[in-house]
Amino acid sequence: MITGANGQLGSDLKDVLSSGGYKIIALTHQDADLADSKKIIELVNEYQPNIFINTAAFHHVDQCEADLEKAMLLNATAPALIAGICKERNITFIHFSTDYVFDGKKAEPYVETDAAHPLNNYGISKRKGEEAILLINPNAIIIRVSAIYGKSPCRAKNGLNFVQLMLKKANENADLKVVDDEIVSPTSTESIANCLIELVDKNLYGIIHMTSEGSCSWYEFAQEIFNYAKTPAKLTAAKSTDFPAKTPRPKYSVLENEVLKKNDLNFMPHWKTALHLYLDQYLVQNSN
Ligand SMILES: NC(=O)c1ccc[n+]([C@@H]2O[C@H](COP(=O)([O-])OP(=O)(O)OC[C@H]3O[C@@H](n4cnc5c(N)ncnc54)[C@H](OP(=O)(O)O)[C@@H]3O)[C@@H](O)[C@H]2O)c1
């Protein structure tokens, strides 16, 4: 059973898991609100899944900043209740979290055991969710991802992902200023789905980092998009201070997949490899 099934991550999980032989019960927001535990219990009782994957979240960072109560309800209270429902029924619970639980002040990649210190309400609510889930259901699997892009648009951001936006703007001959002082590991949702399928039956639980190998600034990411796509672009490097930030965000968001590596389960590709694969498909589909 997958929530957020028409979201960016949910769409690829659905496709990859169903190609891997799993029978999927795909839930959209319309099928069930995350906070409606009565409805969730009804659906769980009806379909009796053996794995429950929660990709749904309230993750528009500026909206979370304006509404901490809603962020706490959807990112902490509701997932913790579902973790409890799963524990009672012996269902594996898999939940997605974020690099935004960290403040970005570390100079090297964050490992799973590093202390969290979120800078904004979104990060605070996701961290509270992690803690509450593991308190109620210590066998839950919490996967932290970062800077994700997929074939389906990020619903919370209303439209194009970073790769699609860069290509669209370049084709419109726009001047592009992209920050070179925010460091990330851009990660494709397809690579997350491919890695997740390898660990579902491996008795791993707790917090697991699952991001692409390597890291880059958003500017370097944009450069690689244009180089690989052979798209001329008017791209210049900018600083994050050039853009008035509404909500504080971590400047360094690189996660080390330490748990995956220790368990020989790190199937995450380098960010350039995943980007090239993504562009190969995307450019063919959008060639007309
Ligand atoms: N995007 C990133 O770069 C990023 C980075 C780090 C972590 N994450 C985490 O990764 C996960 C997936 O993100 P994504 O990029 O796939 O997001 P997405 O494309 O916005 O998908 C989120 C899904 O959740 C659904 N949803 C929202 N509120 C809901 C509610 N109250 N009840 C039920 N469903 C609800 C949305 O449906 P509607 O649109 O119909 O409301 C949508 O289908 C989230 O946990 C997020 O915190 C994302």
The ligand as an SDF file (V2000), in Angstrom:
LIG
                    3D

 48 52  0  0  0  0  0  0  0  0999 V2000
   10.8580   16.7560   -3.2010 N   0  0  0  0  0  0  0  0  0  0  0  0
   12.0400   16.7270   -2.6140 C   0  0  0  0  0  0  0  0  0  0  0  0
   13.0480   17.2620   -3.1190 O   0  0  0  0  0  0  0  0  0  0  0  0
   12.1840   16.0140   -1.2890 C   0  0  0  0  0  0  0  0  0  0  0  0
   13.4120   16.1130   -0.5940 C   0  0  0  0  0  0  0  0  0  0  0  0
   13.5550   15.4270    0.6130 C   0  0  0  0  0  0  0  0  0  0  0  0
   12.5000   14.6640    1.1140 C   0  0  0  0  0  0  0  0  0  0  0  0
   11.3210   14.6000    0.4360 N   0  0  0  0  0  0  0  0  0  0  0  0
   10.2430   13.7670    0.9970 C   0  0  0  0  0  0  0  0  0  0  0  0
    9.9300   12.7880    0.0290 O   0  0  0  0  0  0  0  0  0  0  0  0
    8.5390   12.4270    0.1150 C   0  0  0  0  0  0  0  0  0  0  0  0
    7.8890   12.4690   -1.2680 C   0  0  0  0  0  0  0  0  0  0  0  0
    8.0280   13.7420   -1.8550 O   0  0  0  0  0  0  0  0  0  0  0  0
    7.5890   14.0260   -3.3780 P   0  0  0  0  0  0  0  0  0  0  0  0
    8.5960   14.9310   -3.9540 O   0  0  0  0  0  0  0  0  0  0  0  0
    7.2300   12.7580   -4.0500 O   0  0  0  0  0  0  0  0  0  0  0  0
    6.2580   14.8620   -3.1120 O   0  0  0  0  0  0  0  0  0  0  0  0
    4.9790   15.1760   -4.0320 P   0  0  0  0  0  0  0  0  0  0  0  0
    5.2670   14.9680   -5.4880 O   0  0  0  0  0  0  0  0  0  0  0  0
    4.4890   16.5130   -3.6020 O   0  0  0  0  0  0  0  0  0  0  0  0
    3.9680   14.0470   -3.5710 O   0  0  0  0  0  0  0  0  0  0  0  0
    3.3860   14.0600   -2.3050 C   0  0  0  0  0  0  0  0  0  0  0  0
    2.1060   13.2840   -2.3620 C   0  0  0  0  0  0  0  0  0  0  0  0
    1.4620   13.3350   -1.0840 O   0  0  0  0  0  0  0  0  0  0  0  0
    0.0690   13.6300   -1.2610 C   0  0  0  0  0  0  0  0  0  0  0  0
   -0.4500   14.2950   -0.0870 N   0  0  0  0  0  0  0  0  0  0  0  0
   -0.1990   15.5480    0.3450 C   0  0  0  0  0  0  0  0  0  0  0  0
   -0.9040   15.7990    1.4720 N   0  0  0  0  0  0  0  0  0  0  0  0
   -1.6200   14.6730    1.7450 C   0  0  0  0  0  0  0  0  0  0  0  0
   -2.5330   14.3190    2.7650 C   0  0  0  0  0  0  0  0  0  0  0  0
   -2.8840   15.1840    3.7260 N   0  0  0  0  0  0  0  0  0  0  0  0
   -3.0800   13.0860    2.7370 N   0  0  0  0  0  0  0  0  0  0  0  0
   -2.7650   12.1980    1.7550 C   0  0  0  0  0  0  0  0  0  0  0  0
   -1.9020   12.4860    0.7450 N   0  0  0  0  0  0  0  0  0  0  0  0
   -1.3410   13.7160    0.7490 C   0  0  0  0  0  0  0  0  0  0  0  0
    0.0650   14.5390   -2.4850 C   0  0  0  0  0  0  0  0  0  0  0  0
   -1.2310   14.5670   -3.0650 O   0  0  0  0  0  0  0  0  0  0  0  0
   -1.8910   15.9970   -3.5280 P   0  0  0  0  0  0  0  0  0  0  0  0
   -0.8590   16.6940   -4.3380 O   0  0  0  0  0  0  0  0  0  0  0  0
   -3.0960   15.5830   -4.2870 O   0  0  0  0  0  0  0  0  0  0  0  0
   -2.2130   16.7370   -2.2400 O   0  0  0  0  0  0  0  0  0  0  0  0
    1.0930   13.8370   -3.3740 C   0  0  0  0  0  0  0  0  0  0  0  0
    0.5110   12.7630   -4.0610 O   0  0  0  0  0  0  0  0  0  0  0  0
    7.9450   13.3510    1.1680 C   0  0  0  0  0  0  0  0  0  0  0  0
    7.9100   12.6590    2.3920 O   0  0  0  0  0  0  0  0  0  0  0  0
    8.9490   14.4920    1.2820 C   0  0  0  0  0  0  0  0  0  0  0  0
    8.9420   15.0720    2.5740 O   0  0  0  0  0  0  0  0  0  0  0  0
   11.1430   15.2470   -0.7510 C   0  0  0  0  0  0  0  0  0  0  0  0
  1  2  1  0
  2  3  2  0
  2  4  1  0
  4  5  1  0
  4 48  2  0
  5  6  2  0
  6  7  1  0
  7  8  2  0
  8  9  1  0
  8 48  1  0
  9 10  1  0
  9 46  1  0
 10 11  1  0
 11 12  1  0
 11 44  1  0
 12 13  1  0
 13 14  1  0
 14 15  2  0
 14 16  1  0
 14 17  1  0
 17 18  1  0
 18 19  2  0
 18 20  1  0
 18 21  1  0
 21 22  1  0
 22 23  1  0
 23 24  1  0
 23 42  1  0
 24 25  1  0
 25 26  1  0
 25 36  1  0
 26 27  1  0
 26 35  1  0
 27 28  2  0
 28 29  1  0
 29 30  1  0
 29 35  2  0
 30 31  1  0
 30 32  2  0
 32 33  1  0
 33 34  2  0
 34 35  1  0
 36 37  1  0
 36 42  1  0
 37 38  1  0
 38 39  2  0
 38 40  1  0
 38 41  1  0
 42 43  1  0
 44 45  1  0
 44 46  1  0
 46 47  1  0
M  CHG  2   8   1  16  -1
M  END
$$$$
